[in-house]
Amino acid sequence: MRIGGLLKTSLIDYPGKIVAVIFTQGCNFRCLYCHNPELVYPDKFKELIPEKEVLSFLEKRKGLLEGVSISGGEPLLQPDIESFTEKIAQMGFLVKIDTNGSFPNRLRKLINSGHIHYVAMDIKAPENQYTEIAGVKVDFWKIRESIRIIMDSGVDYEFRTTYVTQLCKQKAVLALKRLVKGAKRYYIQRSNYPVLCNYNPDRFIQIRETMKEEVRFCEIR
């Protein structure tokens, strides 16, 4: 595993759980609002943390941590992600995976392994804006397929979208609403970069109320 970072304790990365967060190195997207560029752009990569070191840390935190969240970057780029999550689950931890949804076959295999307990998928944009927001050409069928796999899996999950300015327009909101129809949990996220999102609290509340018409739970982060 290419591990680029470790957050030893988090109260916000797995709903209702105290977890450690493992950040994998490498990503196939180049999002406008990327929050972890040091995990995405090779020229910004830092020294890797040895897998043995991370597993040793987790071994010592049994009984103190409830779970582990694996984020990135894009964790499903890692060829050994399945064996890694198995090792963590066998320690007795709940395992959450963050993904951009561009590897549905790998995602299905990982869920079917039984070692994943929560999936968080970023839905970047409606189909006609995906390339613009993700920064690369995206096969949108794979995004739809990942959404379907997650919703049909029986595993706990959430979908989330970072609402940059161009996604706050009503046409985009309605397209995203159709994508997440019937979802259990959906989060509306604000960008960390004000230049990309002219944050309007009233507009975000309107978006939340629109999404609530099709999802069981929706909140603003």
VOGU-897835 format. One record per residue: y, z, x of N, C-alpha, C in turn; residue number from 1. Coordinates in nm, 2 decimals. Atoms other than C-alpha are relative to their C-alpha. Layout:
N
[[Y, Z, X], [Y, Z, X], [Y, Z, X], NUM]
...
END
This chain:
221
[[-0.12, 0.00, 0.08], [0.00, 0.00, 0.00], [0.13, 0.00, 0.09], 1]
[[-0.13, 0.00, -0.07], [0.35, -0.09, 0.12], [0.09, 0.10, -0.08], 2]
[[-0.08, -0.10, 0.07], [0.53, 0.23, 0.03], [0.13, 0.02, 0.07], 3]
[[-0.13, 0.00, -0.06], [0.90, 0.22, 0.09], [0.08, 0.12, -0.03], 4]
[[-0.08, -0.12, 0.03], [1.01, 0.55, -0.06], [-0.08, 0.10, -0.08], 5]
[[0.06, -0.10, 0.08], [0.90, 0.88, -0.21], [0.10, 0.10, -0.04], 6]
[[-0.08, -0.11, 0.06], [1.08, 1.11, -0.44], [-0.09, 0.11, -0.04], 7]
[[0.10, -0.11, 0.01], [0.90, 1.44, -0.43], [-0.01, 0.06, -0.14], 8]
[[0.00, -0.06, 0.13], [1.01, 1.57, -0.77], [0.10, -0.07, -0.09], 9]
[[-0.09, 0.06, 0.10], [1.16, 1.41, -1.08], [-0.04, 0.05, -0.14], 10]
[[0.02, -0.05, 0.14], [1.21, 1.53, -1.43], [0.04, -0.11, -0.10], 11]
[[-0.05, 0.11, 0.09], [1.33, 1.19, -1.57], [-0.08, -0.13, 0.01], 12]
[[0.07, 0.13, -0.01], [1.09, 0.92, -1.46], [-0.13, -0.01, -0.08], 13]
[[0.12, 0.01, 0.09], [0.80, 1.01, -1.69], [0.03, 0.10, -0.11], 14]
[[-0.04, -0.09, 0.12], [0.89, 1.14, -2.04], [-0.08, 0.13, -0.01], 15]
[[0.07, -0.13, 0.03], [0.82, 1.51, -2.07], [-0.08, 0.05, 0.11], 16]
[[0.09, -0.04, -0.11], [0.65, 1.54, -1.73], [0.08, 0.02, 0.13], 17]
[[-0.06, -0.02, -0.14], [0.73, 1.67, -1.38], [-0.09, -0.09, 0.09], 18]
[[0.08, 0.10, -0.08], [0.63, 1.39, -1.14], [0.06, -0.02, 0.14], 19]
[[-0.05, 0.06, -0.12], [0.66, 1.25, -0.80], [0.02, -0.15, -0.02], 20]
[[-0.02, 0.14, 0.02], [0.79, 0.89, -0.77], [-0.03, -0.07, 0.13], 21]
[[0.03, 0.08, -0.11], [0.64, 0.64, -0.53], [0.07, -0.14, -0.02], 22]
[[-0.07, 0.13, 0.00], [0.85, 0.33, -0.45], [-0.07, -0.10, 0.09], 23]
[[0.07, 0.10, -0.08], [0.66, 0.02, -0.34], [0.11, -0.10, 0.05], 24]
[[-0.09, 0.10, -0.07], [0.82, -0.24, -0.11], [-0.03, -0.14, -0.04], 25]
[[0.02, 0.14, 0.03], [0.87, -0.60, -0.22], [0.02, -0.02, -0.15], 26]
[[-0.03, 0.03, 0.14], [0.98, -0.77, -0.54], [0.01, -0.15, -0.01], 27]
[[-0.01, 0.14, 0.03], [0.95, -1.12, -0.69], [0.12, -0.04, -0.08], 28]
[[-0.12, 0.03, 0.07], [1.27, -1.09, -0.88], [0.12, 0.03, 0.09], 29]
[[-0.12, -0.02, -0.07], [1.63, -1.09, -0.76], [0.11, 0.03, -0.10], 30]
[[-0.09, -0.03, 0.11], [1.81, -0.92, -1.05], [0.15, 0.03, 0.04], 31]
[[-0.14, -0.02, -0.03], [2.19, -0.92, -1.06], [0.04, 0.15, 0.02], 32]
[[-0.04, -0.14, 0.00], [2.20, -0.54, -1.11], [-0.10, 0.08, 0.08], 33]
[[0.10, -0.07, -0.07], [1.92, -0.44, -0.87], [0.04, 0.14, 0.05], 34]
[[-0.04, -0.14, -0.03], [1.92, -0.06, -0.83], [-0.06, 0.04, 0.14], 35]
[[0.07, -0.04, -0.13], [1.69, -0.06, -0.52], [-0.01, -0.12, 0.09], 36]
[[0.00, 0.12, -0.09], [1.79, -0.35, -0.29], [-0.08, 0.02, 0.13], 37]
[[0.07, -0.03, -0.13], [1.63, -0.17, 0.01], [-0.15, -0.02, -0.02], 38]
[[0.14, 0.02, 0.02], [1.29, -0.23, -0.16], [-0.03, -0.15, -0.04], 39]
[[0.01, 0.14, 0.05], [1.36, -0.59, -0.26], [0.03, -0.11, 0.11], 40]
[[-0.05, 0.10, -0.10], [1.54, -0.77, 0.02], [-0.06, 0.03, 0.14], 41]
[[0.07, -0.03, -0.13], [1.33, -0.80, 0.35], [0.10, 0.05, 0.11], 42]
[[-0.10, -0.05, -0.10], [1.65, -0.76, 0.56], [0.05, 0.14, -0.02], 43]
[[-0.04, -0.14, 0.03], [1.71, -0.42, 0.40], [-0.12, 0.09, 0.01], 44]
[[0.12, -0.09, 0.00], [1.35, -0.29, 0.43], [0.01, 0.11, 0.11], 45]
[[0.01, -0.11, -0.09], [1.31, 0.05, 0.59], [-0.15, 0.02, 0.04], 46]
[[0.14, -0.03, -0.04], [1.01, 0.19, 0.77], [-0.09, 0.04, -0.11], 47]
[[0.10, -0.04, 0.10], [0.70, 0.22, 0.56], [-0.05, 0.14, 0.01], 48]
[[0.06, -0.14, 0.00], [0.56, 0.56, 0.46], [-0.15, -0.02, -0.01], 49]
[[0.14, 0.02, 0.01], [0.19, 0.57, 0.54], [-0.07, 0.05, -0.13], 50]
[[0.07, -0.04, 0.12], [-0.04, 0.58, 0.24], [-0.06, 0.14, 0.01], 51]
[[0.06, -0.13, -0.02], [-0.23, 0.87, 0.39], [0.09, 0.12, -0.01], 52]
[[-0.10, -0.10, 0.01], [0.09, 1.07, 0.42], [0.03, 0.03, -0.15], 53]
[[-0.03, -0.02, 0.14], [0.17, 1.02, 0.05], [-0.11, 0.07, -0.07], 54]
[[0.11, -0.06, 0.07], [-0.18, 1.11, -0.07], [-0.02, 0.14, 0.05], 55]
[[0.01, -0.14, -0.05], [-0.18, 1.42, 0.15], [0.10, 0.09, -0.07], 56]
[[-0.11, -0.08, 0.08], [0.15, 1.53, -0.01], [-0.04, 0.03, -0.14], 57]
[[0.04, -0.02, 0.14], [0.01, 1.48, -0.36], [-0.12, 0.10, 0.00], 58]
[[0.11, -0.09, 0.00], [-0.31, 1.67, -0.27], [0.06, 0.15, 0.00], 59]
[[-0.06, -0.13, -0.01], [-0.08, 1.97, -0.18], [0.08, 0.04, -0.13], 60]
[[-0.08, -0.03, 0.12], [0.11, 1.94, -0.51], [-0.08, 0.01, -0.13], 61]
[[0.09, -0.02, 0.12], [-0.19, 1.97, -0.74], [0.04, 0.13, -0.07], 62]
[[-0.04, -0.12, 0.07], [-0.10, 2.22, -1.01], [0.15, 0.02, -0.02], 63]
[[-0.15, -0.01, 0.01], [0.27, 2.18, -0.95], [0.06, -0.13, -0.06], 64]
[[-0.04, 0.13, 0.07], [0.32, 1.81, -1.05], [-0.10, -0.03, -0.10], 65]
[[0.09, 0.04, 0.11], [0.18, 1.67, -1.37], [-0.04, -0.15, 0.02], 66]
[[0.03, 0.15, -0.01], [0.19, 1.30, -1.27], [0.07, -0.06, 0.11], 67]
[[-0.06, 0.09, -0.11], [0.30, 1.02, -1.04], [0.05, -0.12, -0.07], 68]
[[-0.05, 0.12, 0.05], [0.53, 0.74, -1.13], [0.01, -0.10, 0.12], 69]
[[0.00, 0.10, -0.10], [0.49, 0.42, -0.93], [0.09, -0.11, -0.04], 70]
[[-0.11, 0.10, 0.03], [0.80, 0.20, -0.92], [0.02, -0.09, 0.12], 71]
[[-0.02, 0.09, -0.11], [0.95, -0.05, -0.69], [0.15, -0.04, 0.02], 72]
[[0.10, 0.11, -0.02], [1.02, -0.32, -0.61], [-0.08, -0.03, -0.13], 73]
[[0.09, 0.04, 0.11], [0.74, -0.46, -0.82], [-0.14, 0.05, 0.05], 74]
[[0.13, -0.05, -0.04], [0.42, -0.25, -0.79], [-0.12, -0.09, -0.01], 75]
[[0.12, 0.09, 0.02], [0.19, -0.52, -0.92], [-0.01, -0.11, 0.11], 76]
[[0.01, 0.09, -0.11], [0.27, -0.73, -0.61], [-0.10, 0.06, 0.11], 77]
[[0.08, -0.06, -0.10], [0.06, -0.48, -0.41], [-0.15, -0.03, -0.03], 78]
[[0.14, 0.04, 0.02], [-0.30, -0.62, -0.37], [-0.10, 0.12, -0.02], 79]
[[0.09, -0.12, 0.02], [-0.45, -0.26, -0.36], [0.06, 0.10, -0.10], 80]
[[-0.06, -0.09, 0.10], [-0.25, -0.12, -0.65], [-0.11, 0.07, -0.09], 81]
[[0.10, -0.05, 0.08], [-0.57, -0.07, -0.85], [-0.08, 0.12, 0.07], 82]
[[0.07, -0.10, -0.08], [-0.76, 0.13, -0.58], [0.10, 0.12, 0.02], 83]
[[-0.10, -0.11, -0.03], [-0.44, 0.33, -0.51], [0.02, 0.09, -0.13], 84]
[[-0.02, -0.08, 0.13], [-0.39, 0.43, -0.88], [-0.13, 0.08, -0.03], 85]
[[0.13, -0.08, 0.02], [-0.76, 0.53, -0.89], [0.00, 0.12, 0.08], 86]
[[-0.01, -0.11, -0.09], [-0.71, 0.76, -0.60], [0.09, 0.11, -0.06], 87]
[[-0.09, -0.10, 0.06], [-0.42, 0.93, -0.77], [-0.05, 0.06, -0.13], 88]
[[0.06, -0.05, 0.13], [-0.59, 0.96, -1.11], [-0.11, 0.09, 0.03], 89]
[[0.11, -0.09, -0.03], [-0.89, 1.11, -0.95], [0.04, 0.14, 0.05], 90]
[[-0.06, -0.13, -0.03], [-0.67, 1.39, -0.82], [0.04, 0.08, -0.12], 91]
[[-0.04, -0.07, 0.13], [-0.60, 1.48, -1.18], [0.14, -0.03, -0.05], 92]
[[-0.14, 0.03, 0.04], [-0.25, 1.33, -1.20], [0.00, -0.11, -0.11], 93]
[[-0.03, 0.11, 0.09], [-0.12, 1.12, -1.49], [0.07, -0.10, 0.08], 94]
[[-0.06, 0.11, -0.08], [-0.01, 0.78, -1.36], [0.08, -0.09, -0.09], 95]
[[-0.09, 0.09, 0.07], [0.28, 0.58, -1.48], [0.04, -0.11, 0.09], 96]
[[-0.03, 0.12, -0.08], [0.35, 0.23, -1.36], [0.13, -0.07, -0.06], 97]
[[-0.12, 0.08, 0.04], [0.69, 0.04, -1.38], [-0.03, -0.14, 0.04], 98]
[[0.03, 0.14, -0.03], [0.67, -0.33, -1.39], [0.10, -0.10, -0.07], 99]
[[-0.09, 0.10, 0.06], [0.88, -0.64, -1.46], [-0.08, -0.10, -0.09], 100]
[[0.08, 0.07, 0.10], [0.59, -0.79, -1.66], [-0.03, -0.14, 0.04], 101]
[[0.02, 0.14, -0.05], [0.55, -1.11, -1.45], [-0.14, -0.02, 0.04], 102]
[[0.14, 0.01, -0.04], [0.18, -1.04, -1.37], [-0.09, 0.05, -0.11], 103]
[[0.08, -0.05, 0.11], [0.00, -1.01, -1.70], [-0.14, 0.02, 0.03], 104]
[[0.14, -0.01, -0.03], [-0.35, -1.06, -1.57], [-0.02, 0.13, 0.09], 105]
[[0.01, -0.12, -0.09], [-0.30, -0.79, -1.30], [0.02, 0.12, -0.09], 106]
[[-0.04, -0.12, 0.08], [-0.14, -0.56, -1.56], [-0.12, 0.03, -0.10], 107]
[[0.12, -0.02, 0.09], [-0.44, -0.61, -1.80], [-0.11, 0.07, 0.07], 108]
[[0.11, -0.06, -0.08], [-0.69, -0.53, -1.53], [0.03, 0.14, 0.04], 109]
[[-0.04, -0.14, -0.04], [-0.49, -0.22, -1.42], [-0.02, 0.09, -0.12], 110]
[[0.01, -0.08, 0.12], [-0.47, -0.09, -1.78], [-0.15, 0.02, -0.03], 111]
[[0.14, -0.01, 0.04], [-0.84, -0.16, -1.84], [-0.08, 0.09, 0.10], 112]
[[0.07, -0.09, -0.09], [-0.93, 0.04, -1.53], [-0.01, 0.14, -0.05], 113]
[[0.00, -0.14, 0.05], [-0.85, 0.36, -1.72], [0.08, 0.09, 0.09], 114]
[[-0.07, -0.09, -0.09], [-0.63, 0.49, -1.44], [0.15, 0.01, -0.02], 115]
[[-0.15, 0.01, 0.03], [-0.29, 0.42, -1.60], [0.02, 0.07, -0.13], 116]
[[-0.03, -0.08, 0.12], [-0.15, 0.66, -1.86], [0.13, -0.04, -0.07], 117]
[[-0.13, 0.03, 0.06], [0.20, 0.52, -1.92], [0.05, -0.13, 0.08], 118]
[[-0.06, 0.13, -0.05], [0.36, 0.17, -1.87], [0.14, -0.01, -0.04], 119]
[[-0.14, 0.03, 0.03], [0.73, 0.11, -1.85], [0.03, -0.14, 0.05], 120]
[[-0.02, 0.14, -0.03], [0.82, -0.26, -1.86], [0.15, -0.03, -0.02], 121]
[[-0.14, 0.05, 0.02], [1.17, -0.40, -1.80], [0.00, -0.14, -0.06], 122]
[[-0.02, 0.13, 0.07], [1.25, -0.68, -2.04], [0.14, -0.04, 0.04], 123]
[[-0.13, 0.04, -0.06], [1.53, -0.86, -1.85], [0.10, -0.06, -0.09], 124]
[[-0.09, 0.08, 0.07], [1.67, -1.09, -2.11], [-0.07, -0.08, -0.11], 125]
[[0.07, 0.10, 0.08], [1.60, -1.34, -2.39], [-0.04, -0.11, 0.08], 126]
[[0.06, 0.11, -0.08], [1.41, -1.65, -2.28], [0.10, -0.08, 0.07], 127]
[[-0.09, 0.10, -0.06], [1.71, -1.87, -2.23], [0.09, 0.06, 0.10], 128]
[[-0.08, -0.07, -0.10], [1.88, -1.61, -2.00], [-0.08, 0.07, 0.11], 129]
[[0.08, -0.07, -0.10], [1.59, -1.49, -1.80], [0.02, -0.03, 0.14], 130]
[[-0.02, 0.05, -0.13], [1.64, -1.70, -1.50], [0.14, 0.05, 0.06], 131]
[[-0.13, -0.05, -0.04], [2.01, -1.60, -1.49], [0.00, 0.14, 0.04], 132]
[[-0.01, -0.14, -0.02], [1.95, -1.23, -1.51], [-0.10, 0.04, 0.11], 133]
[[0.10, -0.04, -0.10], [1.63, -1.21, -1.30], [0.02, -0.06, 0.14], 134]
[[-0.03, 0.06, -0.13], [1.77, -1.44, -1.03], [-0.10, -0.09, 0.06], 135]
[[0.10, 0.09, -0.04], [1.46, -1.65, -1.01], [-0.05, -0.07, -0.12], 136]
[[0.06, 0.07, 0.12], [1.28, -1.90, -1.23], [-0.12, 0.08, -0.05], 137]
[[0.10, -0.09, 0.06], [1.05, -1.70, -1.46], [-0.08, -0.07, -0.11], 138]
[[0.09, 0.05, 0.10], [0.75, -1.81, -1.66], [0.00, 0.09, -0.12], 139]
[[-0.02, -0.09, 0.11], [0.85, -1.66, -1.99], [-0.13, 0.03, -0.08], 140]
[[0.12, -0.03, 0.06], [0.50, -1.69, -2.13], [-0.06, 0.13, 0.05], 141]
[[0.06, -0.12, -0.07], [0.39, -1.42, -1.88], [0.07, 0.13, -0.05], 142]
[[-0.08, -0.11, 0.05], [0.67, -1.19, -2.01], [-0.05, 0.04, -0.14], 143]
[[0.05, -0.03, 0.14], [0.55, -1.23, -2.37], [-0.14, 0.05, 0.00], 144]
[[0.14, -0.05, -0.01], [0.19, -1.18, -2.27], [-0.01, 0.14, 0.05], 145]
[[0.00, -0.14, -0.05], [0.27, -0.86, -2.08], [0.04, 0.09, -0.12], 146]
[[-0.04, -0.08, 0.12], [0.45, -0.73, -2.39], [-0.11, 0.02, -0.09], 147]
[[0.11, -0.01, 0.10], [0.15, -0.81, -2.61], [-0.11, 0.09, 0.06], 148]
[[0.11, -0.08, -0.06], [-0.10, -0.65, -2.36], [0.04, 0.15, -0.01], 149]
[[-0.04, -0.14, 0.00], [0.10, -0.33, -2.34], [0.00, 0.06, -0.14], 150]
[[0.00, -0.05, 0.14], [0.15, -0.30, -2.72], [-0.14, 0.02, -0.06], 151]
[[0.14, -0.01, 0.05], [-0.22, -0.36, -2.78], [-0.09, 0.09, 0.08], 152]
[[0.09, -0.07, -0.10], [-0.35, -0.14, -2.50], [-0.04, 0.14, -0.04], 153]
[[0.03, -0.14, 0.03], [-0.35, 0.21, -2.66], [0.06, 0.09, 0.10], 154]
[[-0.07, -0.09, -0.10], [-0.17, 0.34, -2.35], [0.14, 0.02, -0.04], 155]
[[-0.14, -0.03, 0.03], [0.16, 0.51, -2.39], [0.09, -0.09, 0.08], 156]
[[-0.09, 0.10, -0.07], [0.46, 0.29, -2.30], [0.14, 0.00, -0.05], 157]
[[-0.14, 0.02, 0.04], [0.82, 0.20, -2.32], [0.04, -0.14, 0.05], 158]
[[-0.07, 0.12, -0.05], [1.02, -0.12, -2.29], [0.15, 0.04, 0.02], 159]
[[-0.14, -0.03, -0.02], [1.38, -0.12, -2.16], [0.07, -0.12, 0.05], 160]
[[-0.08, 0.11, -0.04], [1.66, -0.36, -2.10], [0.13, 0.06, 0.05], 161]
[[-0.13, -0.04, -0.05], [1.97, -0.32, -1.88], [0.10, -0.10, -0.06], 162]
[[-0.09, 0.08, 0.07], [2.25, -0.45, -2.08], [0.13, -0.03, 0.08], 163]
[[-0.12, 0.05, -0.06], [2.49, -0.64, -1.86], [0.08, -0.08, -0.11], 164]
[[-0.10, 0.05, 0.11], [2.79, -0.80, -2.04], [-0.06, -0.12, -0.08], 165]
[[0.05, 0.12, 0.08], [2.62, -1.13, -2.13], [-0.11, 0.03, -0.10], 166]
[[0.10, -0.04, 0.10], [2.34, -0.95, -2.31], [0.05, 0.08, -0.12], 167]
[[-0.05, -0.08, 0.11], [2.57, -0.75, -2.53], [0.05, -0.09, -0.12], 168]
[[-0.04, 0.09, 0.11], [2.65, -1.06, -2.74], [-0.11, 0.00, -0.10], 169]
[[0.09, -0.02, 0.11], [2.49, -1.06, -3.08], [-0.12, -0.09, 0.01], 170]
[[0.11, 0.10, 0.00], [2.28, -1.37, -3.03], [-0.11, 0.05, 0.10], 171]
[[0.10, -0.05, -0.10], [2.11, -1.21, -2.72], [-0.06, 0.12, -0.05], 172]
[[0.05, -0.12, 0.06], [2.07, -0.88, -2.90], [-0.11, -0.03, -0.10], 173]
[[0.10, 0.04, 0.10], [1.89, -1.04, -3.19], [-0.13, -0.06, 0.06], 174]
[[0.12, 0.06, -0.06], [1.66, -1.24, -2.96], [-0.08, 0.11, 0.07], 175]
[[0.07, -0.11, -0.06], [1.57, -0.92, -2.77], [-0.07, 0.09, -0.11], 176]
[[0.06, -0.07, 0.11], [1.51, -0.75, -3.10], [-0.13, -0.06, -0.05], 177]
[[0.12, 0.07, 0.04], [1.25, -1.01, -3.19], [-0.11, 0.02, 0.10], 178]
[[0.10, -0.02, -0.10], [1.08, -0.96, -2.86], [-0.07, 0.13, -0.01], 179]
[[0.06, -0.13, 0.00], [1.02, -0.59, -2.90], [-0.04, 0.05, -0.14], 180]
[[0.04, -0.03, 0.13], [0.94, -0.60, -3.27], [-0.13, 0.08, -0.01], 181]
[[0.12, -0.08, 0.02], [0.70, -0.32, -3.36], [-0.03, 0.10, 0.12], 182]
[[0.02, -0.09, -0.12], [0.74, -0.14, -3.02], [0.01, 0.14, -0.03], 183]
[[0.00, -0.15, 0.01], [0.68, 0.23, -2.99], [0.13, 0.06, 0.05], 184]
[[-0.11, -0.06, -0.07], [0.97, 0.30, -2.76], [0.08, -0.10, 0.08], 185]
[[-0.08, 0.10, -0.06], [1.27, 0.10, -2.64], [0.13, 0.07, 0.05], 186]
[[-0.12, -0.06, -0.06], [1.56, 0.20, -2.41], [0.11, -0.10, 0.03], 187]
[[-0.11, 0.08, -0.04], [1.90, 0.05, -2.38], [0.07, 0.06, 0.12], 188]
[[-0.05, -0.06, -0.13], [2.02, 0.10, -2.02], [0.13, -0.06, 0.04], 189]
[[-0.12, 0.04, -0.05], [2.36, 0.08, -1.87], [-0.01, -0.04, 0.15], 190]
[[0.01, 0.04, -0.14], [2.41, -0.10, -1.54], [0.08, 0.10, 0.09], 191]
[[-0.07, -0.09, -0.09], [2.51, 0.10, -1.24], [0.12, -0.07, 0.06], 192]
[[-0.11, 0.07, -0.06], [2.76, -0.17, -1.15], [0.10, -0.04, -0.11], 193]
[[-0.10, 0.02, 0.11], [3.07, -0.16, -1.38], [0.04, -0.14, -0.01], 194]
[[-0.05, 0.14, 0.00], [3.17, -0.51, -1.27], [-0.10, -0.09, -0.08], 195]
[[0.10, 0.09, 0.07], [2.85, -0.65, -1.44], [-0.01, 0.04, -0.15], 196]
[[0.01, -0.04, 0.14], [2.89, -0.45, -1.76], [0.13, 0.08, -0.04], 197]
[[-0.12, -0.06, 0.06], [3.22, -0.37, -1.94], [-0.05, 0.10, -0.11], 198]
[[0.07, -0.09, 0.09], [3.06, -0.06, -2.10], [0.09, 0.04, -0.11], 199]
[[-0.07, -0.04, 0.13], [3.17, -0.01, -2.46], [-0.09, 0.09, -0.08], 200]
[[0.09, -0.09, 0.07], [3.01, 0.30, -2.61], [-0.03, -0.04, -0.15], 201]
[[0.02, 0.04, 0.14], [3.06, 0.17, -2.97], [-0.09, -0.12, -0.01], 202]
[[0.08, 0.12, 0.01], [2.90, -0.16, -2.89], [-0.15, 0.04, 0.03], 203]
[[0.13, -0.05, -0.03], [2.60, 0.02, -2.73], [-0.07, 0.07, -0.12], 204]
[[0.05, -0.07, 0.12], [2.56, 0.23, -3.04], [-0.04, -0.11, -0.11], 205]
[[0.03, 0.11, 0.09], [2.57, -0.09, -3.25], [-0.13, -0.07, 0.04], 206]
[[0.12, 0.06, -0.05], [2.30, -0.24, -3.03], [-0.12, 0.09, -0.04], 207]
[[0.11, -0.10, 0.03], [2.09, 0.08, -3.07], [-0.04, -0.01, -0.15], 208]
[[0.03, 0.00, 0.14], [2.12, 0.07, -3.45], [-0.07, -0.13, -0.04], 209]
[[0.06, 0.13, 0.02], [2.02, -0.30, -3.45], [-0.15, 0.01, 0.04], 210]
[[0.14, -0.01, -0.05], [1.71, -0.23, -3.24], [-0.09, 0.10, -0.08], 211]
[[0.07, -0.10, 0.08], [1.61, 0.07, -3.46], [-0.06, -0.07, -0.12], 212]
[[0.06, 0.07, 0.12], [1.54, -0.18, -3.74], [-0.14, -0.05, 0.03], 213]
[[0.14, 0.06, -0.04], [1.23, -0.31, -3.54], [-0.08, 0.09, 0.09], 214]
[[0.08, -0.09, -0.08], [1.12, -0.03, -3.31], [0.00, 0.14, -0.05], 215]
[[0.02, -0.13, 0.06], [1.00, 0.32, -3.38], [0.10, 0.10, 0.06], 216]
[[-0.10, -0.09, -0.07], [1.23, 0.49, -3.12], [0.09, -0.08, 0.09], 217]
[[-0.09, 0.07, -0.09], [1.54, 0.36, -2.95], [0.11, 0.09, 0.04], 218]
[[-0.11, -0.09, -0.05], [1.79, 0.54, -2.73], [0.07, -0.07, 0.11], 219]
[[-0.09, 0.05, -0.11], [2.07, 0.47, -2.48], [-0.02, 0.09, 0.12], 220]
[[0.00, -0.07, -0.13], [2.03, 0.57, -2.12], [0.12, -0.02, 0.08], 221]
END
